[in-house]
Amino acid sequence: MVGEERTGIVYIYSTYNNTVVHVTDMAGNTIIRVTGGNVTKYSRLKATPTVAMFAAKRAAEAAKEQGINSVYVRIKSKTGETTSGPGAHAAVKSLGKEGLHILNILDVTAIPRGGPKKKGGRRGRRV
C-alpha cells in the first residue's frame, strides 16, 4: 500500500457563525464530519480561524487513518455572500500542514440569479 494514491474530497462550509469540515471518499461516503462546535466549548469561538484549524486537523487525521493521502477541497459559504467565513483559509492551510496533498481548491458557493423578491419592504421616503 506504500505509494498508493487514495483520493478524497473535503467540503468546507464556512460562515460567520460556524465552520464545518466534511471528508468523503470519491464515491461520496462520509469518513468524518467535524464542526467548530465539536472542537470548542465556547459558542462564540465556533467561527474563529483557530477553531477551524483544529477541526481541519482532526478531520485530516481521520482521513489519513482511512488511507486517504490526497484531497480535492471544495469551499462553500452562505448563498449570496461575497466572501466565505473566517475559517475557510485556516482550514485549507491546516489540511496541507497535516500532510494531505491538495489537488484542487474550488469555491462552490451558490450564486443567486434573480429569483424571488427579497424579504422586507422598501425603506425610507418614497416619492
C-alpha positions as CSV (number, residue, x, y, z in Angstrom):
1,M,0.0,0.0,0.0
2,V,3.0,2.3,0.2
3,G,2.9,4.8,-2.6
4,E,-0.7,4.1,-3.4
5,E,-2.6,7.3,-4.0
6,R,-6.1,7.3,-2.4
7,T,-8.1,10.4,-3.1
8,G,-10.9,12.0,-1.1
9,I,-13.0,15.2,-1.1
10,V,-13.0,17.8,1.7
11,Y,-16.1,20.0,1.9
12,I,-15.5,23.2,4.0
13,Y,-18.7,25.2,4.8
14,S,-17.6,28.4,6.4
15,T,-19.9,31.1,7.7
16,Y,-19.5,33.9,10.2
17,N,-21.2,31.6,12.8
18,N,-19.5,28.2,12.3
19,T,-17.2,26.2,10.2
20,V,-17.9,22.6,9.1
21,V,-15.2,20.3,7.7
22,H,-16.7,17.2,6.0
23,V,-14.4,14.5,4.5
24,T,-15.7,11.9,2.0
25,D,-14.2,9.4,-0.3
26,M,-14.6,9.8,-4.1
27,A,-17.9,7.8,-4.0
28,G,-19.4,10.3,-1.5
29,N,-19.3,8.0,1.6
30,T,-18.7,10.1,4.7
31,I,-15.4,9.5,6.5
32,I,-15.7,12.2,9.2
33,R,-17.6,15.4,9.7
34,V,-16.2,17.9,12.3
35,T,-17.7,21.3,13.2
36,G,-16.4,24.2,15.2
37,G,-18.8,23.4,17.9
38,N,-17.3,19.9,18.2
39,V,-13.9,21.4,18.9
40,T,-14.6,24.2,21.3
41,K,-16.9,24.5,24.3
42,Y,-17.4,28.3,23.8
43,S,-20.2,29.1,21.4
44,R,-18.7,32.5,20.5
45,L,-15.5,30.9,19.2
46,K,-17.0,28.5,16.7
47,A,-16.3,30.7,13.6
48,T,-12.7,31.7,14.5
49,P,-9.8,30.6,12.3
50,T,-8.1,28.9,15.2
51,V,-11.1,26.6,15.9
52,A,-11.4,25.9,12.1
53,M,-7.7,24.9,12.1
54,F,-8.3,22.4,14.9
55,A,-11.4,21.0,13.2
56,A,-9.5,20.5,9.9
57,K,-6.6,18.9,11.8
58,R,-9.0,16.4,13.4
59,A,-10.6,15.7,10.0
60,A,-7.2,15.2,8.3
61,E,-6.1,12.7,11.0
62,A,-9.2,10.6,10.4
63,A,-8.8,10.7,6.7
64,K,-5.2,9.6,6.9
65,E,-6.3,6.7,9.1
66,Q,-8.6,5.6,6.3
67,G,-5.7,5.7,3.9
68,I,-6.5,9.0,2.1
69,N,-3.4,11.0,1.2
70,S,-4.6,13.4,-1.4
71,V,-7.8,15.5,-1.5
72,Y,-9.9,17.9,-3.5
73,V,-11.1,20.9,-1.5
74,R,-14.5,22.5,-2.0
75,I,-15.2,25.7,-0.1
76,K,-18.8,26.9,0.3
77,S,-20.3,29.8,2.1
78,K,-23.9,31.2,2.5
79,T,-25.7,31.8,-0.8
80,G,-25.3,35.4,-1.8
81,E,-22.3,36.1,0.4
82,T,-19.3,37.6,-1.4
83,T,-16.7,36.1,0.9
84,S,-16.5,32.8,2.8
85,G,-16.3,32.9,6.6
86,P,-13.1,33.5,8.5
87,G,-12.3,29.8,9.0
88,A,-12.0,28.7,5.4
89,H,-8.5,29.8,4.7
90,A,-7.2,28.5,8.0
91,A,-8.8,25.1,7.4
92,V,-7.2,24.7,4.0
93,K,-3.8,25.6,5.4
94,S,-4.2,23.1,8.2
95,L,-5.0,20.3,5.8
96,G,-1.8,21.0,3.9
97,K,0.3,21.1,7.1
98,E,-1.1,17.7,8.2
99,G,0.4,16.1,5.1
100,L,-2.6,15.8,2.8
101,H,-1.7,16.5,-0.8
102,I,-4.2,19.2,-2.0
103,L,-5.0,18.6,-5.7
104,N,-7.6,21.3,-6.3
105,I,-9.3,24.1,-4.4
106,L,-12.8,25.1,-5.7
107,D,-15.3,27.6,-4.5
108,V,-18.8,26.1,-4.9
109,T,-20.9,28.9,-3.3
110,A,-24.3,29.2,-4.9
111,I,-24.9,32.5,-6.7
112,P,-28.4,33.9,-6.8
113,R,-29.5,34.8,-10.4
114,G,-32.7,36.9,-9.9
115,G,-35.2,34.6,-8.2
116,P,-38.0,35.6,-5.9
117,K,-38.3,39.1,-4.3
118,K,-36.1,39.7,-1.3
119,K,-37.7,39.7,2.2
120,G,-38.5,43.1,3.7
121,G,-40.2,46.1,2.2
122,R,-38.8,49.3,0.9
123,R,-37.3,51.6,3.5
124,G,-37.2,55.4,3.7
125,R,-39.0,58.1,1.9
126,R,-40.8,57.1,-1.3
127,V,-41.6,60.0,-3.6
